[in-house]
Amino acid sequence: MPFKWYAHTMTTTIDKAGRVVIPAAVRERLGLLPGTQLTVTADDGAVTLSPAVPSPQLVRRHGRLVARPVCNRRSLPKIDVARLIEEERNRWPSI
């Protein structure tokens, strides 16, 4: 996939109702589907949106507590890890 200049920085606007549109390229890259719950965090003058993730369940395994994810496997986004790595490698020009 060729490098796209808009892959890492985009601008959007808050409408009168306080809604923000997440650009389609970002939604596709992160696997965000309609109905996906997002966590909103405000720190140091920045607003961060991230997919809401349920807290892990503590399970006792061989006498030790282990954190086990509780999300449904079908609800996980289909992410091409190799493509993301290649995009990150191509993010900056070679020296």
C-alpha positions in Angstrom: 0.0 0.0 0.0 1.5 3.3 -1.0 2.2 6.0 1.7 -0.7 8.5 2.0 0.1 12.0 3.2 -3.1 12.1 5.3 -2.5 8.8 7.1 -1.2 10.3 10.3 -2.6 13.9 10.6 -6.1 15.0 9.8 -8.4 17.9 10.8 -12.0 17.6 11.7 -14.6 20.0 13.2 -16.9 19.9 16.2 -20.5 20.5 15.0 -23.2 22.5 17.0 -24.3 19.3 18.8 -20.7 18.7 20.0 -20.2 15.7 17.6 -16.8 15.0 16.0 -16.6 13.0 12.8 -13.7 10.5 12.7 -12.4 10.4 9.1 -13.1 7.2 7.2 -9.4 6.5 6.7 -8.8 6.5 10.4 -11.9 4.3 11.1 -10.8 1.8 8.5 -7.2 1.7 9.8 -8.3 1.1 13.4 -11.2 -1.2 12.6 -13.8 1.1 14.2 -17.3 0.1 13.3 -20.6 1.9 13.9 -21.6 1.3 17.5 -18.0 1.0 18.7 -17.7 2.4 22.2 -14.8 4.9 22.7 -13.1 6.1 25.8 -12.5 9.9 25.9 -9.5 11.2 27.8 -8.4 14.8 28.3 -4.8 15.3 29.4 -2.4 18.3 29.0 -4.6 20.1 26.5 -5.2 17.1 24.3 -8.3 14.9 23.8 -7.6 11.2 23.1 -10.2 8.8 21.7 -9.5 5.1 22.1 -11.7 2.0 21.8 -13.2 1.1 25.1 -11.8 -2.2 26.4 -13.3 -4.2 29.3 -11.1 -4.7 32.3 -9.4 -8.1 32.3 -10.7 -10.8 34.6 -8.3 -12.1 37.3 -8.0 -15.9 37.1 -6.0 -18.2 39.3 -3.6 -20.4 37.3 -1.2 -22.8 39.0 -1.5 -20.8 42.3 -1.0 -17.4 40.7 -3.4 -14.7 39.6 -3.3 -14.0 35.9 -5.1 -11.2 34.0 -7.3 -12.7 31.3 -9.0 -10.6 28.6 -12.8 -10.8 28.6 -13.6 -9.5 25.1 -15.4 -11.6 22.5 -13.0 -12.8 19.8 -15.5 -11.9 17.1 -15.6 -8.3 18.3 -11.9 -7.8 17.8 -11.0 -5.7 14.8 -9.3 -7.4 11.8 -6.0 -5.6 11.7 -3.2 -6.4 9.3 -0.2 -6.1 11.6 2.3 -6.5 8.7 0.7 -3.6 6.9 0.8 -1.4 10.0 4.5 -2.2 10.5 5.2 -1.3 6.9 3.3 2.0 7.2 5.3 2.9 10.3 8.6 2.0 8.5 7.6 4.2 5.6 6.4 7.1 7.8 9.7 8.9 7.7 12.0 9.3 4.7 15.1 7.1 4.6 18.4 8.7 5.4 
